[in-house]
Amino acid sequence: MNTSRTTLYKDEQNAKLMGVCAGLADYTGVDVLWWRLGMLFMIWPSGGLILVAYLIMGLMLNKKPSHLYTADKQEQKYWQGVRANPKRTAREIRGKLREIDRRLANVEEHYVSSNPRLDAEIERLR
């Protein structure tokens, strides 16, 4: 698995302050607005501890690489799904590969089975 796509980064391109909320939004797939509102509403109940955690994360997290996603939202959603539930994602990929294998077997069976038209065409080419 490509670890750079499954790592938490701060997203300074979509940042308002340090990019921590935007990075968390990218990592989890939850809209950045909800992360920002959650941080704002957690200041008082946490006694300001959330601000300290935010600053530490802002200083400790690496910047999100510009080449992380190829400007494809589908790829971004895929990697968010991998981070959220890797087993489910692997199960979905296995299911898709089984479906492709089944369809390929059907195509092979169609062309390998006794097909008089195909046999006549092959004989004509000899």
JODATA-V454202 format. One record per backbone hydrogen bond with DSSP energy under -0.5 kcal/mol. CO is the residue of the C=O (numbers start at 1). NH is the residue of the N-H. If there is no record, write none. Layout:
# JODATA-V454202
[[CO;NH] [CO;NH]]
This chain:
# JODATA-V454202
[[1;3] [2;5] [3;6] [4;7] [10;12] [10;64] [12;15] [19;11] [19;23] [20;24] [21;25] [22;26] [23;27] [24;28] [25;29] [31;34] [31;35] [32;36] [33;37] [34;38] [35;39] [36;40] [37;41] [38;42] [40;43] [41;45] [42;46] [43;48] [44;47] [46;49] [48;51] [48;52] [49;53] [50;54] [51;55] [52;56] [53;57] [54;58] [55;59] [56;60] [57;61] [62;10] [65;68] [69;71] [71;73] [72;76] [73;77] [74;78] [75;79] [76;80] [77;81] [78;82] [79;83] [80;84] [81;85] [85;89] [86;90] [87;91] [88;92] [89;93] [90;94] [91;95] [92;96] [93;97] [94;98] [95;99] [96;100] [97;101] [98;102] [99;103] [100;104] [101;105] [102;106] [103;107] [104;108] [105;109] [106;110] [107;111] [108;112] [109;113] [113;115] [114;116] [115;119] [116;120] [117;121] [118;122] [119;123] [120;124] [121;125] [122;126]]
